[in-house]
Amino acid sequence: MLSRLDNVTSGVTVPIRAKTARCQGIAMTSGEGQQRPYYHDIDILRGFLMSLGILLHAAFYLSPNPLGPYINVGVESPVYQYLIDVIMLFRMEAFFLVAGFFAAMLAERYSLRHNLTRRAARLLVPMLVCGLTFNLIIGFLAWPGEFERSPLSGHYWLSGLWLEHLWFLPILFVYGAAYQVLHHFTAVLQLRPTFKFPVPLLLLLIYLSYPVLVFLFHRVGWRLDVWPWGRSLFGLFWMPHLITYIPDFLLGVVLWKLGALRAITTGAVLWLHGSLALLGMYLFFAVDGAPSTWVRILFELSEYAVALPLAFLSMGAFAVLFARPGAWGKYLADASYTLYLLHMPVLACVAFYFYRVGAPSVHVAFAIFCVLTLVVGLVSHHFIQKSRAAAFLLNGKLT
């Protein structure tokens, strides 16, 4: 299979980063004087991955084993546990990979001050606004009768419960800011390699190293789940997650630096990703719950291994579906942020209603969860964009 990959491309050639003045919000040009393209399909994929959170969190309410803030609404089906498993196999891994890719791209195109200012506004402002307002709905409705987990208790704030589904925003800011600073002050990170990197060798290195790195970083992250208030540091950083997704973010950086993203997500190479994804998913579901220690380790490694080919397959699919930028794709990618910020409070309200008056059949309940959340999110986004203040507070847009 690897020998056939040479038919896609014999290697990836990337020019050294052009020595231009540090730009203030102006896209940098390549050595040939041409502006580098913006990967609109990857941006739409980023929005899609965020929007998958609606399906994921709606499914948690209908799973036989609801956890966290997902109260039992009275109906359940194992179908939704499988949906949860499939989405969680790759969603956040792919998201942080895309985040690393864009962070490396922005570091070359814009100044350090521009990037830090934009990232702080885009990530931290909506996080604080939503965490201190809309997320209170989740806190009051998710755990009826449990004072310790309500917004009236100190535990709610110190344990990071006030963030809930926004946990990744401060982590994403830390990743991006750290890379931007290192890129600004480290000459090595400002260069892009000029050598040819054969795609088969690159994929071999990625697939051999990625599961091992993720396994090690997961182990380190789990060891940090010992803070006085659980896994949260100062009520802001969920420490296991802060460590866990570093390999995914760095892989995105590497793919930008090598200019290899298109080469490994198009053509015959997708057959390799598909085969590995099917194998990994088979191992994941086949050995789940096995008592043997070695089998559990195999289960864990299969979970890590399947995330990568599913992420690459997603990128390949979106490159085909959105080969040309379109107004609808751009709008949905933009609206996905509002959808994600607001979807959990909406789901909490619907779930509490089902909890008090009774839910319809499980599949009807799932449809109501998803459709109502989409309608509320899209309508809210429409009005948010009409106000500069609202766009800043809820979407972090400076202009």
N, C-alpha and C positions, 0 to 999 in steps of 0.2 A: 504493500500500500504506500509506503513512504517513497518508493522509487517512482511512483506515478505522480508524486507531487511536483517533480521537476517540470511536468507539463504545464503547471500553473505558472511558475516563475523559477528561474534558476537562481535567483537571489534577490536581495533587497539592497539597492544602492541609495544612500542618503547623502546629500551634500552637506558639508560643514556649515554650521549656522553662520549666516552672513553677519559681518561685523558692522552693525548699524548702531546709531545712537539709541540710547534707551528711550523708548517711545512713550508718549503720554496718551494712551488710549488709541494709538494708531497701529493697525496690524502691520507686523514686520514682513519684509519681503525676502524671498529666497535669493540664492546667489545669482540666479538668472534675472532677478528684478521682477519676478511674478509674485503676486500675492498668494500666500498659501490658502488653500480652500478651507472652509468651515465644514465640519462633518455634520450636516444637518440630520442625516439618518441616525447617527449615533446620539445626537441630542434628542431626537424623537424617541429612541430606545430608552434613554434615561427617563423621559417622561412616562413611557409605558411601564417601566420597572417600578416607578413610584406609584402609578395608578394601580398596579397589581396589588398594592396594599389594601385596596378596597375589597377585592375578592378574598384576600388572605384573612383579613380581620373579620369580615362578615362570616367566613367559614368557621372561625373559631367559636362564634356563638352557637353554631349548629353541630359542632364536633362532639363526639361522646366524651371527650376529656377536655372541657374548656378550662383554660388557665388564666392567670392574671386578672384583668378587669372584665373578663368575658363571663357575664352571669348566665346561668342556665335559663333559657327562654321557654323550655318545656318541650321542644322538639329537637331531634338529633338524627344524624345519619352518618355511617362510616365513610360515605362518599366524600364528605367534606374533610375528614381527616386525611384521606389520600390527596385531596386538592391542596391541603396545607403542606403536606410532605413534599409534593412536587414543586410548589412555588418556593418553599424554603430551601430546596436543594441548591438553587442557583441565584435567586433574586438579589440578595444583598451583595454576594460575591461579584456578580456582574455589575451591579451599581457602583461599587467602589473601584472596580477595574475601569469603568467609564470615567469615574471621577478623577482617577490618577492620570488617565489619558488627557483629559481636558486641562488638568492642573499643569501638566508639562507643556501643553500647547500654549496656555495663557502666560506661563512664565517666560516664554520666548517672545511673545507678541506685545506684552505690556510691561510697564514698570512695576517695581515692587510695591510702591505706594498705591498705585492704581489697583493692583490685585488684592492687597490686604484690605483696602477700603471697600472695594466692591464685595469681597467675600464676607466681610463682617456685616455689611448691610444686608446682603442676600440671605445669609444663614442665621445670624445671631438675632437680628431685629425681629423677624417673624417668629423665631423660637421663643423669645421672651414675651412677645405680645400674645401669642397663642397659648403658651404655657401658663401665663398668668391670668388668662381670661377664659377662652373656650375650653381648655383642658380641665377647668374646674368642674365642668359638666360631667366629665368622666369620673372625676374624683368623688363627686357626690352621688352618682348613680351606679357606679360599678360595684361597690361593696356595701350593699344596704346593711346598716346596723353595725358596721365595723368602724369605730371611731378612729382607730390608729391609722387607717388608710384613707381617711377623709382629709380634705384640705384644711380642716380645723386643727389637725395635729401636726406637731413638729416632724414626726416620722415621714409624713407625706412629702415634705419639702427636702429633708435631708437624705432620704433614700432615693431621690430621683423620680418618684412617682408623678411628680408634676409635669415631667417631660413626656412620659409614656411613649407614644409613637414617634416623638421628635428626638429620641435619644441619639440618632445618628448625626444630627446637625452640628453640635459642638465638636464631635469627633471629626467630621468632615472638614470643619474649619481648622482644627489643629493639624490634620494631615496636610491640607493645602497650604496653610501658613508656614509650616515647617519646611515644606519643599520650596516654597517661593523664596524664603530667606536663604536657604542653602544654595539655591540656584543663583541668587543675586550675589552672594559672597564667595562662591566656589567656582573657579574657572572651569573645572572639569565638567561640571553639570551644564555649563553653557555651550559645550561642544556637542555635535552630533557626529557619529562615526561615519567614515567614508568607505569602509570595507564592505564587501559583499558578504551577506550572511545567508547561506542556503536555507531555504524554508524547511526542508526535512530536518536539518540539524537543529534549527531554532525550535521547531515543534517538539523534537525529541527532548531537548533540554528543558523546555517548559513543562512538558508532561511528566518528566522524571523528577523535577525539582519542586514543582508547585505543591503536590500532595504532602511531601515531606515538610516543606516550610510551613504550610498551613497547620499540619499536625503539631509541629513544635510551638508555633505561635498560639494555637488554641490551648495547649498545655500550660504555657506561661500565663495566658489570660485567665484561665480557670483558677490558677493559684492566687490571683489578685482579688478573688471574690471573698475577701476576708476583712473588708473595711468595717468600721463600727456600725454602719447602716446598710450592710449588705454590699452589693457590687458597685455602689455609687460613691464617687469621690466628690465631696462638697456638694452633693445633690445635683451634680452637673455631668460628670463623666462616668459612664458605665464601664468600669475598668476592663472586664473581660473583652468587651466589644472594641475598646480602644486599642487593644493589642491584636485581637483576632484578625482584623481586616487589613493589617499592614501589608501582607504579601499581595493581596488583590490590588491595592492602590499602587504599589511599586511595579507590579506587572503592567498596569496601564501606562505608567511612566516609561517603562522600557519599550513598550510597543510604539509609543510616540517617538522616542529617541531613535529607534531603529527604522521607523517608517514602515513597519511590518503589518499593520493592522489589516489592510486590504488583502495582502498576500495570504494571510492565514485564515481569512473568513470568506473567501470566494473560491469558486471552481471546485475541482475534484477533491480538495482538502476537506470539504464539508462532509464527504463520505467517512473520512477518518473520525471527525468530531461526532457524527451521528452514531457510528459503531461504538465508540468509547462511551458515549452517553447511554446507549442501550445497555451495554455491559455493566456500567456503573449503577444504573437504576435497578437492574436485575439483582446485583449483589446487595444493594441497599435494602430492597424489599424482601429478598430471600433470607437474609441473616438477621433481620430486625427482631430483637427480643431473644436471641439465642443466649444460653447461659454461659457458654465457654468464653474465657477471657480473650483468647486469640480470635475467636469469631467476632467478638465485640470490637476488637481492634480493626479487623477486616471491614466490619460495618462502618466504623468511623472513617477509615481511609477511603472507602467507596463513596461516602458522602462528600468528602473533599474532592475526590477525583472527578465526580460527575458534574460538579459546578462549572468547571472550566469548559468542557465541550458544549454544555448547554448555553453558556455565555457566548461562545464563539458562533454557535448555530443561530442564536438570536441576532447577533450582529450581521451575519450573512443574510438572514431573512429580511432584516430592515434595510440592508443595502439594496436589496432587490425591490422591496415594496415602496421604498422612498428614494428611488434612484435620482429623482429630481425634486428639488424643494417645492413645496406647495403650501398654500395659505392654510388649509385645514390641518396639515401636519404640524406646521409651526404653531398654530393656535392651540392645538391639543397638547403639544409639548410645553407651551407656556402655561396653560390652564392646569396642568398636572400638579404643579406646586400648590395651587389653591385647593385642588381636590384632596391632596394628601394632608395638608394642614387641617382641613375642616372635617375630613371623613370620620375620624374616630368619635368626636362629639356627636355627630349625626347618628352614627351607628349606636352609640350609647343611649341616645334618646329613644330610638326605635326599639332597641332591646329592652329597655325599661318598660316601654308600653306593652310589648309582648309579655314581659314578666308579670305585669299587673293584670292584664285583661285576657291573656292567652294568645298564643301564636297560631297562625294557620298551618297548613301542611309544611313540612320542612323545606321543600323546594320553592314553594310560594313565598315563604319567609325569606329565603335567600334572595329571590328576585326582588322582593320589596326592599330589603337591605341595600342591594346594589343600585337599583333604579332610583330610589329616593335620594341616596347619597350622591349619585351623579347629577341629578337635577339640582339639588341644593348647591352642590359645589360649582357647577357651571353657571348657574344664575348669580351666585355670589361673586364668581370671577368676573362676570360681565360688569357688575356694578363697581367692583374694586378697581378695575382698569379705568373707570371714568373719573376717579379721584386720585390726585397725586399723593395726597396724604395716606389714603387707604392702600395705594399701590406700594408705598414705602413701608408702612407698618405691617402689612400682611404678605407682601411679596418681596420686600427688600429692594425695591427699584428706586435708584437715586434720580433717574430722569424719566 
